[in-house]
Structure formats: C-alpha cells, structure tokens
C-alpha cells in the first residue's frame, strides 16, 4: 500500500489512501507547501505541479495515478538559492502581491515556456486560463513571462 | 505499489473487464479522475472500488484510418487536439479538445471521461462528437457493441456494472465542422454555451447535410433539428442562420448555474450559430 514518487529529484514513498489528492501528499507528508489548496476542483490552479513534465492540478490527481511519476513543485525552480529566470523576472516586474497563486503560475509558465519559447501575449494568457489571480490583474505576470521569452 | 482492495490498476483491457466483473456494482473505471475527484463537491459518495485504466496502451491510441478515426477512451484532450490538428474534417473535435477547461485539466482529462461524466453539462467534447456523428464502442458483460454518442448519453445512467467505454469512433466524411464556445473569460475557461456545427456542401456551395449540437445550455448536449432542417438546401448564410436560431431559441430551456442564468445561455445561441456559420463559410 505504498506509492513511488520522484519528487523534485528525490525518490519518495507515500502510504496514503490511493485517492488522496497529490497536493495533500505533497503538503502534509513531504512538507512541500508551495502548492496551495484553494478550490479543490481544478479551477484556480494554485495547486499546479508538473507530473512527468506536464502541468496538472494536483488537487484532482489521486496519488495512486502519480505512482512511478516525476513530480516537480515550485520548490524545484531555484537552484542552490538562485532563482530561475522566470522567478527573477517576476521579481523584477514586481508581479507578486499576496503570493497565493504564484506557485501555480510559476509551474504553469515554466512548462509553457519550455514548449512555446516565443509566445505572444495572447498565447501566455491562454496558457494561464487555469491560474486565477485575484490581486494583480495578470498584466505584470504576462509582462514578466514575455521578458523571459524574449531573452531566451 | 501493492494491491489495494479499493483500487486496482488494470494492465490490459481483459484485465480491466475481469476486475470490473469481479467487483460488480462496487467498482467503476477510473481514467484521468478529474470528475471523480470532485465527487465530494457534488455531495456524491465515492465508489468503494476503482479500476484504473489509464495505463492500458490500447485505450490511449488514436488510429487514423481511411474511413474512420478510432480514439481510445483514455486519450487525453491535449493528445486528441494534437492528433487531430491536421484533419480538417474533424475540426470541431480538435477545437473542442484544444480549448476545453484549462491547460492542466486537458493534460489529464480523457475523451471517455468527458462522455461518462454524468451531470457535467459543460463537457466540450460531447457536442463536437454529436455533430460529427461519432459512435462509442462499449464493452459489457454480454459482449461489445457500437452505438451513437447521443444514444449512449440516454443510456449511461442505467448501465449495468462491468461496462467499460473502450473507444470513440468518428467517421471520416467530406464536411466542414466547427466548435464555437462562449467562455466566461475571453482567454478561455468552462463554457456558458456551445454550438458545434458540421455541414456537407455540394460543389456549388449548397448545404446537403447539417448537424448542429448545443452543449452547456441544458443539462445534456443535444442536436437542434429545426435549425439543421433550415440550413439544408441553401448556401451557408450566417445572418440567416442566426435569425433562424433566434426564431427557434425556445427549443431550449437554459439551465441556471452559478456562472450564468439559463435565459442568458439561450440568448447567446443565435450569436454562436452566426459565428459557427461564418467559420464554416470561411472554410469554403
């Protein structure tokens, strides 16, 4: 009754019930509290993580379906204390307010920019349809993402 | 991973069918799980057992044949959009798959789940499949068989235990199709109303066949026979199509929801029909 997960490069095991949402396993068992629990219905994106490189709503992902998969959370983005280019851009553009949506925003955008290196503004907005922000109005987030794309 | 009584990972289709048969009414298939994991929000109890089918290879295939396209039940929306991108006759389904919900859901949610999710009125793939005359292949304890998607929608609430939707089959035909949806936000989201339209045209641009499916307006997607009849026998005329849709809008009784009232969903149908007709006209 255990599930094998590679989380941020480390092999881990969880003995949770198979339908336990992955976000709860990450937060409660492994203390990776970057992914946030908000809507629990795959709408707001605050729980977004990468599963085998794909962005998924971890609130709707049973841990059993993540068995054998590689999970990347927001904690994986910085390397040796150095922020990723996307994180640096968000800081430079003063894009963060309360921060609740940001782990999900960063994971969605990290995956998106890897697959779409030269996006338009509309492309980025479409990519962020599943990441709700109540604070910022999104424009500086989009500006920051475009700055990373144009510098890449 | 070791065996968990309430959760079984099937390795093949026969394995899945045997597991479902063993567990009877206590078990249902589980693919992407995006609908099942929201059961608590719908005040529904979860089943006692789930048979996970998303790793079965034959359920993840898209086969593009000369006369039909066979789509395994566990193909995700994202995979489907990519597979169908170069097939103009399936544009409605490709558009539906590429624009449903949001990017993260599209990576996980499956075509089979979209068809089997009871109570999900805003399912994008369903009206697109209806307008393309798609059929489903169903495995049951008494054998397998095909049926039209709209027939499956009628039967799915009363299906016997042990059934499994194996794949969706879309006939390839010389037609133009489009999937038009009105989301809450311009960039995308769940739709308030959907119009999926497919039309076959003669060499001089006269509509010889038309199917129009409306989704998200009522609890279940369905066709619009009076609009279809009016489209046939004339050239595609977006303004006329919109006027006809407005005239027959009382054919639908919009559902009230937290995101939009029922009257609004019906009110926008004429505009969506106009957009759909314009898109089909533009493909000439």
Interface residues (C-beta under 8 A of the other chain):
Chain A: X1 X2 X3 X4 X18 X19 X21 X40 X41 X42 X43 X45 X48 X51 X54 X55 X56 X57 X59 X60 X61 X62 X64 X65 X67 X68 X108 X112 X122 X125 X126 X127 X128 X129 X130
Chain B: X1 X2 X4 X6 X7 X9 X30 X33 X34 X37 X38 X41 X46 X50 X52 X54 X78 X101 X102 X103 X104 X105 X107 X108 X185 X187 X188 X189
